[in-house]
Amino acid sequence: MDQEKLRTILQIGETIAVEFKRCSNRIENDVYQSVCSFLNRFGGDIYLGVEDDGTVCGVPENAAGDMVKNFIKIISNPNMFTPTIYLSPEIIKYEGKTIIHIHIPVSAEVHSFKKEVYDRVDDADVKVTATAQLAMMYIRKQNRFTEKQIYPYISLEDFRLDLLPRIRKMATNNIEGVHSWESMSDEELLRSAGLYGKDRATGESGYNLAAVMLLGNDCKYIDS
């Protein structure tokens, strides 16, 4: 990241799309809550090793690599994040101190961390508990991302399941260990990857357009 751009971000401070976190040699749960809220709102950027007021305190340089690896393992674990995601944190230097920058894109899914859903309101992460609020989040996502359109009559038979061993191998390689997808059935993997969902407007459940585009044997059945 350009140093001048980072300096400007530090001066402006936290916003709906920027979060600063003070970290020692481990990443706390509130960081993952912020990741979840950014995914569910407009996306954003998290800077580890920065005080709330923009003062850079840094993270231990010798711990930064392990912190990044552990971060990737957590967000790839379906017992922690649902659906799982893949992000690639960047270790950067600023005025002699080490910062970890995490860019989070907006997601087509509604994500949860430890079975709790978070949304971004101003510069805060807010737990979503009301059913109406949760339903509105799903509707907002579906209206924005056409690949989330549900096709309730598509089944596993319509997919190229021979591609899944390759996907499992890629996921394992990304975390340098055993990914939880290795022990999942094909159906469980597709659900974990966000390729199966529910249309909150109609109540229909099924595989979505993203699943068809990625794994479909033949896309002729989605023509209008």
C-alpha positions, 0 to 999 in steps of 0.5 A: 500500500502507498504510504501517503494513502495510508497516512491519509486513512490514518488521519481521517480515522474510522468510518463505515468502511475503515476499522482500526484494531490494536493487536498484541501477538494474536487476533481477538474476536472483535476483529472477526466481528468487523470482518463479518459486518463489512462482508454484510454491508459495503465491504471495507478495510481493517488495519491491525496495529492501529489505535482508535485515534489513528496512532500506529502502535504496530504488531510484533514483527516476528508474530505477524506471519503466524497471525495472518496464517491463523486469521486465514484458518479461522475465516476458512473454518465453517464452524467459525464463519458461515459461509466461509471466505478467503481473504489475503491480509497484507503485512506492511511497514509504516514508520518502522512499525508493522501493520496488517491490512485486511481488505474485505470486499462486499459479499453476495452472502449474509455471513455469520461469525460464531453463529452471530450475524453482524452489520456495519452501522457508522463506525461500529459493528452491530449484532443483528438479532431481530428477524425483520432486520435479518430478512432485510439483509437477505433481501438487500443482498439478493436484489444487489447480486443476481448470482444469488437467485434461487433455482429450487428445482436444481439438484446435485445431479445437475452439477459437475461433482467431479470438480469438487476434489480439485476444489477441496485440494485448492482450499487445503493448499490455501491454508497450508493444512487440512481444510474442513471441506475435506471431511464434508459431503458434496452437499455440505461443501456446496452449502458451506461455500454459499451455493445453496440458500433461501429466497427470503421473498418467496421462501423457496430454498435451493441452489443459486445461479452462482452454483449453476455458473460454477458447476452446472452441466448445462445452463440451458435450464436457466434461460427465460 
